[in-house]
Amino acid sequence: MGWTGMQKPVNVKAYLDKEFTWSSSQNKCEVLRSAIVNIREYYAAVECHDINGKRTVVCAVVLLDYRRGERETFFYKVMDETAGPNQVRCPEAILKLLTSPEGEWSTDWREKCRSYHAQRKMVSAWPYGQLIKFPHSPEHYRKIDYQYSKQKNIFRNEITGRLSRFRQDQLMTAQAI
């Protein structure tokens, strides 16, 4: 499936919430909770009731893109968890609202999301003085409390003494030593 493009709405999250809230003679869907993560990903717990009263809550995953020009253009690509998306930053609060998975891809995707959050918590819990190593790099870095900066994740190279700041996603590939 392709991307849908349009002039950027004032509030992207509210626009997408409205898109996933609808009803017909046979079904009714409503967004229970939603979030935009890293500007490029939208996640929503969408509750659906069918004509028989069966209730399911699935996760909608939407990729977002923005282009500047005369008017700011907004593009989005809609999928759900059953498509097995590569985006795994779905907030834990949304994951908790979902009903049992509808297939193997949904189960795998939810497990990848939970694994992502567990790894992220582990990295955030590294104490000052923790020594780390990145794969494919012989250098070691030590986490330090750098008093002259409000930045987090400041590390000192053990060989050169050079200070480095790593993004959370970079640190998730590192190994604690």
Steps between C-alpha positions, in 0.01 A plus 500: 500500500607856436511825687217752533594866463320822585552845645627458854221526757545735795506206744622177340416282802142632522455450125614136516293434814196618306592282199501186718175587680201402288184293497284320246197276517726200571804633685607775734860604569638747750850610597563422867849648515750628246848650481744645250854371557810670356283715269493218242287229663139503623363217713140454611308241700182469291200330660259339254159345562336289230129436447516193731645709782849352475756747637857517373772755563777510241792733445501732201848594383536800270821623341516879471693723262502876448614703200549873475405705198238766427287316751628252750395160369425208726527134395396195695498124452254293701554142618418299808685256717393202289720632216808447719636855477867576568409790729523371859483817710134459589447643851447240772175669605354422157634141500322436832162594350517245215297180509655162419696500171327385182792320342866412505612835356308691766655287773850547359451876461378541858795296628741722304337810653533360851861402432574853376361652821688252722828581322432872528437471876819300543706766319339780704588317822873484429678664795775758467827318453340228285741379230345423159615372164333531162502208258754541216705747707807422712454808719344506846300788645421583862179679602582818691312771686616804307430793731521768230217362290133420552530236228456136589698208365844660507780245466878527514711298257733287713790530254489861377309665787268669248143565616211371290124523525302210357134488403276247674469288186881489464541390862250219449755328275775524765593230749573568866837358604 
